Amino acid sequence: MGALETPVRIYDLSCGGCFIISLHEQGQGVSFTLKIELPYEGWIRVRAESIYHRPDYGFAVRFTQMSDDVAQRLERAVDALKEREPYDE
């Protein structure tokens, strides 16, 4: 059976993980592939594992596997986001 792609909103992105805002309940310890469209860097694909959830709000994940190239692109995007002014587009 193929994977179902579900759009999600990401919050609090870091090089080690993020919080996914979703009404879909996700149990702890579930591994999956996450595709993220990074500002300034385009799409990346990482392996992630859910670490906790907030009912009716979303769940946190830690990134468990990514290529060196993806890690570098993620770090550049996170650094660029830290440097921009709040509410910049």
N, C-alpha and C positions, 0 to 999 in steps of 0.2 A: 504494500500500500504506500502511495506517495505521501509526502509531507504536505500539510495544509498551510499555505502562506496566509498569515493574518497581520494586517497593518496594526502597529502599536505606536504609542507615543513614549519617547524616552525622556527621562528626567535625571538630573544629577549624573551625567556621564563623566567617567574617569577612565584612566588607563586600565584599571582593574575590574570595572564593572559598571552597572547603572541600575536605575529603578525604572521599571516598565509600568506605565499607567495602563491598566486593563481591567475590565470587569470580569474577564475570564479568570477563574480560580486556578492557581498553579501550585501544586504541591511542592514541598521542600525536597531538594535533591534531584530534581528532574533535569536531565541534560538535553540540550537542543542546539541547533544552529540558529544564530541570530544574524540577520542582514541589517546593516545600519547605513543610512546615507549620511555621511559626515559632511559638515560644512567645509568648504575649501578643498576637500580631498576625495569626494565621491563615495561610491559604495564599497563597503568592506563586509567580510563574512567571518564570524568568530564562533567558536564553541562556547557555550555558556551553561551555567548550572544555577538553578533557583536556590536561594539561600533562606529567604523568609517571605511571607506575604502579609499584606494588610487587607483584610476582608473588604470587599466592595471598593477597592481603590487600585491595587496592583501588587507587584512583587519585585524583589531585588534579585539581581543575578551577579555572579562573579564570572569573569571571563576565564576559561580554562585552557583554551588552545587557540593560537593564531600564528600566522607566519611572521617572520621578522619584518617583512615589508608592511604587513597590516599593522603590526605594533608601532612601527615608525610613523605611519600615516595617522593612526589614532592619537599618538602623542602630539604630533604637529597640530591636529585639529583641536585637541583639548587645550593646548597652549594658546592657540589663536583665540579660542572662545574666552579664555581667562583674561586676555588682553583687551577685548573689545568693551566698549561702553555698554552699560545696561540698556536693553531695548533697542540696540542697533539692529538694523536689518541687513 
